[in-house]
Amino acid sequence: MVKWGPVIVGFILAVILGNLFGVVSNAYWGVNLGLFIAGFIVGYWVHEGIWGGLWNATVAGAFGSIVIAIILIIGGTIFGGLAGLAAGILTGLTMIIVSLIANIVAMGVGGAIGGLLSGD
């Protein structure tokens, strides 16, 4: 079950911590460290064990890609008309799938560890 309060806060933390650690250290590892910490906080907050922490942290990470996909679809439609709509939908769906896989690794593992530490 998704708890939307921690998911929204996790999304905001992922944006802030991912950018902060990405600027301070290596762009790839810094961003992943920020996502891991945000996922850990979400997993610890939901108190649903390993699977609940994994699921909520992954949803928090995927929420960002869904927001960006919607922005791409709207922007593509405004600037490119029907062809822009098609390109925005294709790009947005691809981004959501890739982001879900990447967030299972980065935020999901952090959420699972946080859920493990918080217990059921």
Helices and strands as residue ranges (DSSP letters): H 4-24, H 27-46, H 49-118
